[in-house]
Amino acid sequence: MLGTDLVERLRRSGYEVTAVTRADLDITDVDATHAAVAGHQVVVNCAAWTAVDDAEAHESEAFETNAVGAAALARAARAHRARMVQISTDYVFDGNATEPYAEDAPLCPASAYGRTKAAGEWAVRAGCADHLVVRTAWLYGAHGACFPRTIARAAAERGSLDVVTDQVGQPTWTADVADLVVRLVDSVAPAGTYHATAGGRASWYDFARAVVGAAGMDPGIVHPTDSAAFSRPAPRPAFSVLGHDGLDAAGVAPIDDWSQRWDLAAGAVLG
Ligand SMILES: NC(=O)c1ccc[n+]([C@@H]2O[C@H](COP(=O)([O-])OP(=O)(O)OC[C@H]3O[C@@H](n4cnc5c(N)ncnc54)[C@H](OP(=O)(O)O)[C@@H]3O)[C@@H](O)[C@H]2O)c1
């Protein structure tokens, strides 16, 4: 989902891009990864095991991609003097905060997926000094399964939805993350950790109402509930709001407020 938008954004800016899917390159294959990185100035790793619930029962497989694969890419980037950009997640935090997470807040993942992504961050920091760890969250986009599409479909089919109010985050458009990654690279931002999420905050209930409205239905068909109503293998962070001080310090503009961005994105995402 993110990788497709990133490739489009880079090509629009005139970058020469080698876009590889899993069919072209398994990032856990050290030799293949080393060869694939040769000749490139920047490597952006959008590949990941992203099935959050499945990772609970398959943590070692998730670790292979999210940590071992990230480590292989980082070492290859260092060997070829490339800058390494690692996409990470709010799930590296436990979600118990009440104020936005700073870039240097201690990692404390509560799920297998979060542990493997946290390990990937550390592997990249250790493997390639010239790195950008770019955390994002609550992604939606035109090129993958995501919350707005699921909600719009379910609303049309069922006519009524229960959506949780007790998980709060920043709905973020993949096109905006792609744009921010390019701006970070273009600005030669100092190596370190950055947060690529939209501004403001919303619950899934708030976001579902915005989605249903954008799909031409009455937001009143969305009803509030809480996480106790849903039993899932992996715990969801209750509070996933990320702070943007690192972008401010680097002089890179953060993404605008989530609701403004959703108004712009809805047509492309809902189709
Ligand atoms: N989606 C979100 O809400 C969200 C939130 C926070 C952070 N993130 C992070 O953002 C990044 C992009 O997420 P996304 O939602 O765009 O992910 P996505 O649509 O699930 O894409 C991940 C891609 O990685 C590929 N992949 C998996 N294992 C691989 C391997 N060993 N070698 C090469 N490719 C492999 C997958 O291929 P297959 O389809 O063949 O498995 C898939 O094409 C990830 O780092 C994710 O952790 C996502």
The ligand as an SDF file (V2000), in Angstrom:
LIG
                    3D

 48 52  0  0  0  0  0  0  0  0999 V2000
   -0.8810   -0.3000    7.3400 N   0  0  0  0  0  0  0  0  0  0  0  0
   -0.7610    0.4200    8.4350 C   0  0  0  0  0  0  0  0  0  0  0  0
   -1.7610    0.8820    9.0270 O   0  0  0  0  0  0  0  0  0  0  0  0
    0.6050    0.7080    8.9970 C   0  0  0  0  0  0  0  0  0  0  0  0
    0.6700    1.4410   10.1850 C   0  0  0  0  0  0  0  0  0  0  0  0
    1.9350    1.7310   10.7130 C   0  0  0  0  0  0  0  0  0  0  0  0
    3.0770    1.3250   10.0580 C   0  0  0  0  0  0  0  0  0  0  0  0
    2.9830    0.5940    8.9290 N   0  0  0  0  0  0  0  0  0  0  0  0
    4.2210    0.1870    8.2900 C   0  0  0  0  0  0  0  0  0  0  0  0
    4.2580    0.7850    7.0120 O   0  0  0  0  0  0  0  0  0  0  0  0
    4.9800   -0.0750    6.0980 C   0  0  0  0  0  0  0  0  0  0  0  0
    4.1260   -0.3210    4.8690 C   0  0  0  0  0  0  0  0  0  0  0  0
    2.8930   -0.8860    5.2830 O   0  0  0  0  0  0  0  0  0  0  0  0
    1.7530   -1.2550    4.2190 P   0  0  0  0  0  0  0  0  0  0  0  0
    0.4640   -1.1860    4.9450 O   0  0  0  0  0  0  0  0  0  0  0  0
    1.9760   -0.5130    2.9520 O   0  0  0  0  0  0  0  0  0  0  0  0
    2.1180   -2.7910    4.0030 O   0  0  0  0  0  0  0  0  0  0  0  0
    1.5640   -3.8730    2.9670 P   0  0  0  0  0  0  0  0  0  0  0  0
    0.5740   -3.2570    2.0340 O   0  0  0  0  0  0  0  0  0  0  0  0
    1.1800   -5.0730    3.7780 O   0  0  0  0  0  0  0  0  0  0  0  0
    2.8780   -4.1860    2.1330 O   0  0  0  0  0  0  0  0  0  0  0  0
    3.9440   -4.8770    2.6880 C   0  0  0  0  0  0  0  0  0  0  0  0
    4.6450   -5.5530    1.5320 C   0  0  0  0  0  0  0  0  0  0  0  0
    5.8050   -6.2310    2.0350 O   0  0  0  0  0  0  0  0  0  0  0  0
    5.9280   -7.4400    1.3000 C   0  0  0  0  0  0  0  0  0  0  0  0
    6.7810   -8.3820    2.0180 N   0  0  0  0  0  0  0  0  0  0  0  0
    6.4700   -9.1070    3.1200 C   0  0  0  0  0  0  0  0  0  0  0  0
    7.5370   -9.8970    3.4620 N   0  0  0  0  0  0  0  0  0  0  0  0
    8.5150   -9.6510    2.5470 C   0  0  0  0  0  0  0  0  0  0  0  0
    9.8180  -10.1350    2.3540 C   0  0  0  0  0  0  0  0  0  0  0  0
   10.3570  -11.0520    3.1860 N   0  0  0  0  0  0  0  0  0  0  0  0
   10.5440   -9.6530    1.3110 N   0  0  0  0  0  0  0  0  0  0  0  0
   10.0210   -8.7400    0.4700 C   0  0  0  0  0  0  0  0  0  0  0  0
    8.7850   -8.2330    0.6030 N   0  0  0  0  0  0  0  0  0  0  0  0
    8.0390   -8.6810    1.6280 C   0  0  0  0  0  0  0  0  0  0  0  0
    4.4960   -7.9010    1.1630 C   0  0  0  0  0  0  0  0  0  0  0  0
    4.3970   -8.8770    0.1660 O   0  0  0  0  0  0  0  0  0  0  0  0
    3.2100   -9.9870    0.2590 P   0  0  0  0  0  0  0  0  0  0  0  0
    1.9250   -9.2100    0.0700 O   0  0  0  0  0  0  0  0  0  0  0  0
    3.5360  -10.9120   -0.8380 O   0  0  0  0  0  0  0  0  0  0  0  0
    3.3100  -10.5750    1.6370 O   0  0  0  0  0  0  0  0  0  0  0  0
    3.8020   -6.5930    0.8020 C   0  0  0  0  0  0  0  0  0  0  0  0
    3.8660   -6.3540   -0.5850 O   0  0  0  0  0  0  0  0  0  0  0  0
    5.3430   -1.3210    6.9030 C   0  0  0  0  0  0  0  0  0  0  0  0
    6.6270   -1.1570    7.4110 O   0  0  0  0  0  0  0  0  0  0  0  0
    4.3490   -1.3070    8.0550 C   0  0  0  0  0  0  0  0  0  0  0  0
    4.8740   -1.9720    9.1880 O   0  0  0  0  0  0  0  0  0  0  0  0
    1.7690    0.2840    8.3730 C   0  0  0  0  0  0  0  0  0  0  0  0
  1  2  1  0
  2  3  2  0
  2  4  1  0
  4  5  1  0
  4 48  2  0
  5  6  2  0
  6  7  1  0
  7  8  2  0
  8  9  1  0
  8 48  1  0
  9 10  1  0
  9 46  1  0
 10 11  1  0
 11 12  1  0
 11 44  1  0
 12 13  1  0
 13 14  1  0
 14 15  2  0
 14 16  1  0
 14 17  1  0
 17 18  1  0
 18 19  2  0
 18 20  1  0
 18 21  1  0
 21 22  1  0
 22 23  1  0
 23 24  1  0
 23 42  1  0
 24 25  1  0
 25 26  1  0
 25 36  1  0
 26 27  1  0
 26 35  1  0
 27 28  2  0
 28 29  1  0
 29 30  1  0
 29 35  2  0
 30 31  1  0
 30 32  2  0
 32 33  1  0
 33 34  2  0
 34 35  1  0
 36 37  1  0
 36 42  1  0
 37 38  1  0
 38 39  2  0
 38 40  1  0
 38 41  1  0
 42 43  1  0
 44 45  1  0
 44 46  1  0
 46 47  1  0
M  CHG  2   8   1  16  -1
M  END
$$$$
